């Protein structure tokens, strides 16, 4: 076996020191992008954050997450359970009681999410400034483009009317 080659088929971790984001999609059997898409969507992030504090029932989660539909919350919970991030416990009562909690694996993801939120909070004013600067540049570019288009229209009208 070559140096740096993983002995496990479908192994997705980098085999050398170079970090190549392009490999996320290229490596056969690697689901990095799919997992990132799943855990980084807004509903999953909110569910993970809420379940970090305590076990919750479906209705409690739905009440806490503004704007989520029943269908989307059920789908999100199903995906998180399938990925081993959330566990679901059904109690044999009438009506059945179902509770969700974060697994140990989900807890490790929550730590990563907290780091991202901390970074966002620390840099939100810089991001707001960058957005405002971008919006000003975009508005100026749009105004320039509109002035140029109006000038072209004026020239075309002059040419068509024989004034040029």
N, C-alpha and C positions, 0 to 999 in steps of 0.2 A: 504494500500500500504506500502511496506517495506521502511524503511529509506534508502535514497540514490537512490531509483528507480525513473527514470524519468516518469512523467505522459504521455509523448508523445511517441507513438510507433515509432520505427525507429530512436529515438534520438541517436546521435553518440558520444556526448561528454562524457568524463570520468564521471562516477558516484561516484567515490571516489578519494582520493588524489593520489593514486598510478597511475603512468603513465605506461601503458602497451602497448608497440608497437605491440605486437602480436594480440591485439584486432582489429587492423585496418582491418584485413581480416575476422575476426571471427564474428563480430557483423552483424546480419542480417539487411539489409537496409542501411548499412553505406557505403558511397562511398568515404571515405577519400583517400584510395590508388588510386582509379581511378582519383579523382580530382588532387592529387599530380602528377600522371603520366601526366595528361593533361597540367597543368600549369607550370610544371618544364621541359618540353621538350625545346630543344634549339630554335625552331621557335617561340613558344609562348612567351618565355622570351624576345626575340628580338622584337617581335611585341608589347608587353606590354611596353617595354622600349621606343620604338620609338613613340608610341601613347601617352605616358605621356607628351611629349613636345607639341604636336599639333595634330589636325585632319589631316588625310592623306588619299589620294585616293589609290586604289589598286596598280596602276602602280608606285606610289611614294614609297609605302612599298616594292614592289618587287625590285625596283631600289636600295633601301637602304639596303636590306638584301641580302648579297652576298651568292650565292649558293642555294637559295630557288627556287623550281620550281613553276610554276603558279598553278599547281594542289595542291601542298603541302601548299602554302600560302592560297589558297581558302579554303582548308580543315581546316587549323589552324584558320583562321578567323571565319569560320562557328562554330567551336567548342567553341571558345572564346565568340562568340555572344550567343550561346546557354546557356553557363554558366553564362551569365550576366556580363561579364568582358569587352566586347566591344559592342558598338552600331553601327549599320549600317544605313546610311541614303541614300536613293535613290532619286535623283532629276530627275524630268520628263523633261529631255532635250534630244536632239538628237545629238550625242549618249548619252545614260543615264549616269549620273555622280553619282558615288557611293563613299561615304566618310565613314571612320571609325574613331571612337574616343573611348577613354577609358571611361568607366562608373565610377561612384563614387566607386563602388565595385572594379573595376579594379585598380583604383587609390590606394586603400588600399593595394592591392597585390603588386603594384609597390613599395610602401614603404618597404615592406618586401624584395623584390628583391634587392632594393638598399642596405639594411643592409647586405645581403648575398654578394653582390659585394664588399662592403666596407671591410667586413671580409676577403674576398679572396685577395684583394689588400694588406691588412695589413699583411697577412701571406704567400704571394706568395713565398718569398725567403725561408721560412722554408719548405714549400711544395716542392720547387725545390731541396732543400738539402736532404729531405727525399727520394725523387724520385731517386736522384743520388746515395744515400747510398743503396737503395733497388736494383737498377740496378747493382751496384758493387757486392752486395751479391749474386744476382741471377746469374751473370756471373761467380763468383767464384764457386758457387754450380754446375753450368752447367759444368765448367771445371773439377771439382772434379768427377762428375758423368761420364764424358767422359773418364777420366783417369782410373776410376774403371772399366768401361766397357771394355776398352782396356786391362787392366790387366786380367779380366775374360776371354776375347777372347784369350789372349796369353796362359793362363793356359789351356784352353780347347784345343787349338791347340797342346800344349805339351802333354796333356793326349792322344789325338787321334793319335799323331805320335809316341807314346810309349816312349817319353823322360821323362815321369814322372811315 
